[in-house]
């Protein structure tokens, strides 16, 4: 029997960004180290660092 070729879904921008931002273990681990390695000397920098790790 012959099989029909399957159609692949196009890669959307949401899928692309999901792979870079949400599902990237190296990026997640690097962001987890930010508070431990950073020295924040102003409130503005501390709020920015805290927001980056959310």
Residue pairs with C-beta under 8 A, 6 or more apart in sequence:
20 27
21 27
31 52
31 53
32 53
34 49
34 52
34 53
35 49
35 50
35 53
38 45
38 49
40 46
40 49
